[in-house]
């Protein structure tokens, strides 16, 4: 959990940076509606008004038929500034981000007391999924944990650096919005990981090596609460959430450049590297890192997607229309 605490501090710093520079999207006031039209007069009077307007060069006003009201004027759309693809709700996003970090911090403090005993392995290795048995039968790499931490902090460092680059390219609004989204992705992925860990309480692979009965209560280190928090991998969830957010932002901000594909490739490679090292360290089963990468990627994509500015056209359109004998479904998009 110490790594999770350090991660919280790093991402919370990015959140503090975004909160200090964030400002509301510029929203110009819509021009006030025209004063209500006078009660409709008879058709000759309306014709006279139209003729007078045409003769004087003014704008002709067509009177509505008796008993009907004129439709209110459409609210004009304020054009987006260059690079303004996302919007924030400071209240909702601030609460979600702070709640995620706060929950993870409090849970880490509770687990550090040792009041929750880890469950010992209760099934033989042969009962594990075939893909998971290798985590127990392998030779543990004593340096793998360090390698996975390096990958984790590399991802966090990129989450701090990328908003700065966005601010340089697209303005300070982009810096604030991107930093907030990275922080929100990390906090939600961290909270989801901690809730799942404490609910499942799966023994780690190293438990099957060092803490099988009757050693589960006598061997040193077998009483640590952390030994029962294998599913799913927090390292993997955080790295994949940052990578997914970075990839989404790259495709939106630089769609016609190599940047999105480079970001996708590097994020995928880093996620795979961290997951491999977590298994080599004996801290997680392969299914732990697969589930962690899926959960993190889902959070990392949904957070920026739900922040897309409503005035931007969606990249994919799905349409349904009636057709003779049935209906038609169409899917189109811009890539």
C-alpha positions as CSV (number, residue, x, y, z in Angstrom):
1,X,0.0,0.0,0.0
2,X,3.0,2.3,0.4
3,X,3.3,2.5,-3.4
4,X,-0.4,3.4,-3.6
5,X,0.1,6.2,-1.1
6,X,3.0,7.6,-3.2
7,X,0.9,7.3,-6.3
8,X,-1.9,9.3,-4.6
9,X,0.5,12.1,-3.7
10,X,1.8,12.3,-7.3
11,X,-1.6,12.4,-9.0
12,X,-3.0,14.7,-6.3
13,X,-0.2,17.1,-7.1
14,X,-1.4,17.1,-10.7
15,X,-4.9,17.7,-9.5
16,X,-3.8,20.6,-7.4
17,X,-2.0,22.1,-10.4
18,X,-5.1,21.8,-12.5
19,X,-7.4,23.2,-9.9
20,X,-5.2,26.3,-9.4
21,X,-5.2,27.1,-13.1
22,X,-8.7,25.9,-14.1
23,X,-11.2,28.4,-15.2
24,X,-14.7,28.1,-16.6
25,X,-15.2,27.7,-20.3
26,X,-15.8,31.1,-21.9
27,X,-19.5,31.2,-22.5
28,X,-20.8,34.4,-24.1
29,X,-24.2,35.6,-23.3
30,X,-26.7,34.7,-26.0
31,X,-28.3,37.7,-27.6
32,X,-31.6,38.5,-26.0
33,X,-34.6,37.3,-27.8
34,X,-36.6,39.7,-29.9
35,X,-39.5,41.4,-28.1
36,X,-42.7,39.5,-28.3
37,X,-44.6,40.1,-31.5
38,X,-47.7,42.1,-31.4
39,X,-51.0,40.2,-31.5
40,X,-51.6,39.1,-35.0
41,X,-53.7,41.4,-37.1
42,X,-55.9,40.7,-40.0
43,X,-54.2,39.5,-43.3
44,X,-54.5,42.9,-45.1
45,X,-52.7,44.6,-42.2
46,X,-50.0,41.9,-42.3
47,X,-49.6,42.4,-46.0
48,X,-49.3,46.1,-45.5
49,X,-46.6,45.6,-42.9
50,X,-44.7,43.4,-45.3
51,X,-45.0,45.9,-48.1
52,X,-43.9,48.8,-45.9
53,X,-40.9,46.8,-44.7
54,X,-40.0,46.1,-48.3
55,X,-40.3,49.7,-49.3
56,X,-38.3,51.0,-46.5
57,X,-35.5,48.5,-46.8
58,X,-36.2,47.1,-43.3
59,X,-36.8,43.5,-42.4
60,X,-40.3,42.2,-43.1
61,X,-42.0,40.5,-40.2
62,X,-44.4,37.8,-41.1
63,X,-47.4,37.6,-38.7
64,X,-48.3,34.1,-37.4
65,X,-51.8,32.7,-38.2
66,X,-54.4,33.4,-35.6
67,X,-54.3,31.0,-32.7
68,X,-50.6,30.1,-33.2
69,X,-47.5,31.4,-31.4
70,X,-44.2,32.2,-33.1
71,X,-41.4,29.7,-32.2
72,X,-38.7,31.2,-30.0
73,X,-35.5,32.0,-31.7
74,X,-32.8,29.2,-31.6
75,X,-30.1,29.7,-29.0
76,X,-26.9,30.4,-31.0
77,X,-24.0,28.1,-30.6
78,X,-20.8,29.7,-29.3
79,X,-17.9,28.5,-31.5
80,X,-15.2,26.6,-29.6
81,X,-11.8,28.1,-29.2
82,X,-8.9,26.3,-30.9
83,X,-7.9,23.2,-28.9
84,X,-11.0,23.3,-26.7
85,X,-12.3,19.8,-27.0
86,X,-13.2,19.0,-23.4
87,X,-15.1,20.6,-20.6
88,X,-15.1,20.2,-16.8
89,X,-17.6,20.4,-14.0
90,X,-15.4,21.6,-11.1
91,X,-17.9,20.4,-8.5
92,X,-18.6,16.9,-9.8
93,X,-15.1,16.2,-11.0
94,X,-13.5,17.7,-7.9
95,X,-15.7,15.6,-5.6
96,X,-15.1,12.3,-7.6
97,X,-11.3,12.9,-7.6
98,X,-11.1,13.8,-4.0
99,X,-13.3,11.0,-2.9
100,X,-11.2,8.5,-4.8
101,X,-7.9,9.6,-3.3
102,X,-9.5,10.0,0.2
103,X,-11.1,6.5,0.1
104,X,-7.8,4.9,-0.9
105,X,-5.8,6.8,1.7
106,X,-8.2,5.8,4.5
107,X,-8.3,2.2,3.4
108,X,-4.5,2.1,3.3
109,X,-4.3,3.4,6.8
110,X,-6.7,0.8,8.1
111,X,-4.9,-2.0,6.3
112,X,-1.6,-0.9,7.7
113,X,-2.8,-1.7,11.3
114,X,-3.0,-5.4,10.5
115,X,-6.5,-5.7,11.9
116,X,-7.6,-7.6,8.8
117,X,-5.9,-11.0,8.6
118,X,-5.0,-12.3,5.2
119,X,-6.7,-15.6,4.1
120,X,-4.3,-18.5,3.7
121,X,-4.2,-20.5,0.5
122,X,-7.1,-23.0,0.7
123,X,-6.7,-24.9,-2.5
124,X,-3.8,-26.9,-4.0
125,X,-1.9,-25.3,-6.9
126,X,-3.4,-27.9,-9.3
127,X,-6.8,-26.3,-8.7
128,X,-5.7,-22.9,-9.9
129,X,-6.5,-21.9,-13.5
130,X,-3.8,-23.2,-15.9
131,X,-2.8,-19.7,-16.8
132,X,-2.2,-18.9,-13.1
133,X,-0.1,-21.9,-12.1
134,X,3.0,-20.4,-13.6
135,X,3.0,-17.7,-11.0
136,X,3.5,-20.3,-8.3
137,X,5.8,-22.7,-10.0
138,X,8.2,-20.1,-11.4
139,X,11.4,-18.9,-9.8
140,X,10.7,-15.5,-8.2
141,X,12.8,-12.6,-9.6
142,X,13.9,-10.5,-6.6
143,X,14.3,-7.4,-8.8
144,X,10.9,-7.6,-10.5
145,X,9.1,-5.6,-7.9
146,X,11.6,-2.7,-8.5
147,X,11.2,-2.9,-12.2
148,X,7.4,-2.7,-11.9
149,X,7.7,0.3,-9.6
150,X,9.9,2.0,-12.2
151,X,7.2,1.4,-14.9
152,X,4.5,2.7,-12.5
153,X,6.3,6.0,-11.7
154,X,7.2,6.4,-15.4
155,X,3.5,6.4,-16.2
156,X,2.8,8.9,-13.4
157,X,5.6,11.1,-14.6
158,X,4.0,11.2,-18.1
159,X,0.6,12.0,-16.5
160,X,2.2,15.1,-15.0
161,X,4.2,16.1,-18.1
162,X,1.6,15.5,-20.8
163,X,-0.8,18.3,-19.6
164,X,2.1,20.7,-19.6
165,X,2.8,19.9,-23.3
166,X,-0.9,20.3,-24.0
167,X,-0.8,23.7,-22.4
168,X,2.1,24.7,-24.6
169,X,0.3,23.5,-27.7
170,X,-3.3,24.4,-27.0
171,X,-3.3,27.0,-24.2
172,X,-3.5,27.0,-20.4
173,X,-7.1,25.7,-20.5
174,X,-5.9,22.5,-22.1
175,X,-3.3,22.1,-19.3
176,X,-5.9,22.5,-16.6
177,X,-8.4,20.2,-18.2
178,X,-5.9,17.4,-19.1
179,X,-4.3,17.5,-15.6
180,X,-7.7,17.2,-14.0
181,X,-8.7,14.2,-16.2
182,X,-5.5,12.4,-15.5
183,X,-6.0,12.9,-11.8
184,X,-9.6,11.8,-12.0
185,X,-8.7,8.6,-14.0
186,X,-6.0,7.7,-11.5
187,X,-8.1,8.3,-8.5
188,X,-11.1,6.3,-9.8
189,X,-8.9,3.4,-10.9
190,X,-7.2,3.4,-7.5
191,X,-10.5,3.4,-5.7
192,X,-12.0,0.7,-7.9
193,X,-8.8,-1.4,-7.3
194,X,-9.0,-1.0,-3.5
195,X,-12.7,-1.9,-3.3
196,X,-12.1,-5.0,-5.4
197,X,-9.0,-6.1,-3.4
198,X,-10.7,-5.9,0.0
199,X,-13.9,-7.6,-1.3
200,X,-12.1,-10.5,-3.0
201,X,-9.1,-11.0,-0.7
202,X,-7.3,-13.4,-3.0
203,X,-4.0,-14.8,-1.7
204,X,-0.9,-13.7,-3.7
205,X,1.2,-16.3,-5.5
206,X,4.0,-15.8,-3.0
207,X,1.5,-17.1,-0.3
208,X,1.4,-20.4,-2.0
209,X,5.2,-20.6,-1.8
210,X,5.8,-19.4,1.7
211,X,2.5,-19.5,3.6
212,X,0.8,-22.7,2.8
213,X,-0.6,-24.6,5.9
214,X,0.8,-25.3,8.4
215,X,3.2,-22.4,7.8
216,X,0.3,-19.9,7.3
217,X,0.4,-18.8,10.9
218,X,4.0,-19.5,11.9
219,X,6.2,-18.3,9.0
220,X,7.4,-14.7,9.3
221,X,5.5,-12.3,7.1
222,X,2.5,-14.5,6.6
223,X,0.3,-12.3,8.8
224,X,0.5,-9.2,6.6
225,X,-2.8,-8.0,5.3
226,X,-1.2,-7.1,2.0
227,X,-0.7,-10.9,1.2
228,X,-4.5,-11.2,0.7
229,X,-4.9,-8.4,-1.8
230,X,-3.8,-10.1,-5.1
231,X,-6.9,-9.4,-7.2
232,X,-6.6,-7.2,-9.1
233,X,-3.2,-5.5,-9.7
234,X,-3.2,-1.9,-8.6
235,X,0.0,-1.2,-10.6
236,X,-1.6,-2.5,-13.7
237,X,-4.8,-0.6,-13.2
238,X,-3.0,2.7,-12.7
239,X,-0.6,2.3,-15.6
240,X,-3.4,1.2,-18.0
241,X,-5.7,4.0,-16.9
242,X,-3.0,6.6,-17.5
243,X,-2.1,5.0,-20.9
244,X,-5.7,4.9,-22.0
245,X,-6.3,8.5,-21.1
246,X,-3.1,9.6,-22.8
247,X,-4.1,7.7,-26.0
248,X,-7.6,9.1,-26.0
249,X,-6.3,12.7,-25.6
250,X,-3.7,12.1,-28.3
251,X,-6.3,10.9,-30.8
252,X,-8.5,13.9,-30.1
253,X,-5.8,16.6,-30.0
254,X,-3.6,15.3,-32.8
255,X,-5.8,13.0,-35.0
256,X,-3.7,13.4,-38.2
257,X,-0.3,12.9,-36.8
258,X,1.8,9.9,-35.7
259,X,1.4,11.0,-32.0
260,X,-1.8,8.9,-31.2
261,X,-0.3,5.7,-32.6
262,X,3.0,6.2,-30.8
263,X,1.2,6.9,-27.6
264,X,-0.9,3.8,-28.0
265,X,2.1,1.6,-28.7
266,X,4.2,2.9,-25.8
267,X,1.2,2.7,-23.4
268,X,0.5,-0.9,-24.4
269,X,4.2,-1.9,-24.1
270,X,4.5,-0.2,-20.7
271,X,1.3,-1.8,-19.4
272,X,2.5,-5.3,-20.6
273,X,5.9,-4.7,-19.0
274,X,4.5,-3.8,-15.6
275,X,2.1,-6.7,-15.7
276,X,4.9,-9.1,-16.6
277,X,7.1,-7.9,-13.7
278,X,4.3,-8.1,-11.2
279,X,3.9,-11.8,-12.0
280,X,7.7,-12.3,-12.0
281,X,7.8,-10.7,-8.5
282,X,5.2,-13.3,-7.2
283,X,2.8,-10.5,-6.3
284,X,0.1,-11.3,-8.8
285,X,-1.3,-14.0,-10.9
286,X,-1.7,-13.4,-14.7
287,X,-5.4,-13.1,-14.3
288,X,-4.8,-10.3,-11.7
289,X,-2.8,-8.2,-14.2
290,X,-5.3,-8.9,-17.0
291,X,-8.2,-7.8,-14.9
292,X,-6.3,-4.8,-13.7
293,X,-5.4,-3.7,-17.2
294,X,-9.0,-4.1,-18.3
295,X,-10.4,-2.1,-15.4
296,X,-7.8,0.6,-15.8
297,X,-8.3,0.9,-19.5
298,X,-12.1,1.2,-19.1
299,X,-11.7,4.0,-16.6
300,X,-9.0,5.7,-18.7
301,X,-11.2,5.8,-21.7
302,X,-14.5,6.7,-20.1
303,X,-13.2,9.7,-18.1
304,X,-12.0,11.8,-21.1
305,X,-14.9,10.5,-23.2
306,X,-17.5,11.8,-20.7
307,X,-15.7,15.2,-20.7
308,X,-16.0,15.7,-24.5
309,X,-17.5,19.1,-25.2
310,X,-21.1,18.8,-26.1
311,X,-20.7,21.1,-29.1
312,X,-18.3,18.8,-30.8
313,X,-19.7,16.3,-33.2
314,X,-19.3,12.7,-32.0
315,X,-16.7,10.7,-33.9
316,X,-19.2,7.8,-34.5
317,X,-22.9,8.1,-35.5
318,X,-25.4,5.3,-35.2
319,X,-28.6,5.8,-37.1
320,X,-31.9,3.8,-37.3
321,X,-34.4,4.5,-40.0
322,X,-37.5,2.7,-41.3
323,X,-37.3,0.7,-44.5
324,X,-39.7,-1.4,-46.6
325,X,-40.3,-4.6,-44.7
326,X,-38.2,-3.6,-41.7
327,X,-35.6,-1.1,-40.7
328,X,-32.1,0.0,-41.5
329,X,-29.1,0.5,-39.2
330,X,-26.3,2.7,-40.3
331,X,-22.9,3.4,-38.6
332,X,-20.7,6.2,-39.8
333,X,-17.8,8.1,-38.4
334,X,-14.8,10.3,-38.9
335,X,-11.3,9.0,-38.2
